[in-house]
């Protein structure tokens, strides 16, 4: 994970096996996080070995391909992960009345 994590932002790390060719799956997951949260979360793609594809939020495992009997995340899995990130974000501020 990034050494100088931005203070106050949830940190998402996607670990993917380079030798297994899991970069496309990792990139898809990262794109889903970026499209919803853009700069509101820290996002890191970390190359690893051993057939792993893992998604962590502030160091806590959200998804582990090996623990899922080798299954890749599906759309619903990504929705659940995004929901976990959303819960870590501060509540949006109510709009201020004009005038």
C-alpha positions in Angstrom: 0.0 0.0 0.0 1.1 3.6 -0.5 3.6 4.8 2.1 2.2 8.3 2.3 -1.6 7.5 2.2 -3.6 10.6 2.0 -4.9 11.5 5.4 -8.6 10.8 6.0 -9.2 9.0 2.7 -10.1 5.3 2.7 -7.3 3.3 0.9 -8.2 0.6 -1.6 -5.5 -1.8 -2.6 -6.0 -4.3 -5.4 -3.4 -7.1 -5.4 -3.2 -9.1 -8.6 -1.0 -12.0 -9.8 1.2 -10.8 -12.7 2.2 -14.2 -13.8 -1.4 -15.3 -14.0 -2.5 -12.4 -16.2 -4.9 -11.0 -13.7 -4.2 -7.4 -14.6 -7.4 -7.0 -16.7 -9.6 -8.0 -13.8 -7.7 -5.7 -11.4 -8.0 -2.8 -13.9 -11.8 -3.4 -14.2 -12.2 -3.4 -10.4 -10.0 -0.2 -10.1 -12.1 1.4 -12.9 -15.3 0.7 -11.0 -13.9 2.3 -7.8 -12.5 5.3 -9.7 -15.7 5.9 -11.7 -17.7 6.2 -8.4 -15.2 7.7 -6.0 -12.5 9.4 -8.2 -10.3 11.3 -5.8 -12.3 10.5 -2.6 -10.3 7.3 -2.0 -6.7 6.2 -2.4 -6.4 3.5 -5.0 -3.3 1.3 -5.5 -2.7 -1.6 -7.9 -0.1 -4.0 -6.4 1.5 -6.8 -8.5 1.9 -10.0 -6.6 2.4 -13.7 -7.3 0.8 -17.0 -6.3 -2.5 -16.8 -8.2 -3.8 -14.0 -5.9 -6.5 -11.4 -6.7 -7.3 -9.5 -3.5 -9.1 -6.3 -2.7 -8.4 -4.6 0.6 -9.9 -1.5 2.2 -7.6 0.1 4.8 -5.8 -3.2 5.1 -9.0 -5.3 5.6 -9.7 -8.0 3.0 -12.9 -7.4 1.0 -12.3 -10.0 -1.6 -9.9 -12.9 -2.0 -10.1 -15.0 -5.1 -8.4 -18.0 -3.5 -10.9 -18.0 -0.6 -13.7 -17.9 -3.2 -12.5 -21.3 -4.7 -10.7 -19.5 -7.5 -13.8 -17.5 -8.6 -13.2 -14.0 -9.9 -15.4 -11.2 -8.6 -18.6 -10.6 -10.4 -20.7 -7.4 -10.7 -22.5 -8.1 -7.4 -19.1 -8.6 -5.5 -17.9 -5.2 -6.8 -21.2 -3.6 -5.7 -20.7 -5.0 -2.2 -17.1 -3.7 -2.1 -18.1 -0.3 -3.3 -20.8 -0.2 -0.5 -18.1 -0.9 2.1 -16.0 2.0 0.7 -19.1 4.3 0.7 -19.6 3.5 4.4 -16.1 4.8 5.2 -16.7 8.2 3.5 -18.0 11.2 5.4 -21.7 11.9 4.9 -22.3 14.5 2.2 -23.0 18.0 3.5 -26.5 19.4 3.0 -26.7 22.2 0.5 -26.6 25.7 2.0 -29.6 27.9 1.2 -28.8 30.7 -1.2 -29.6 34.3 -0.2 
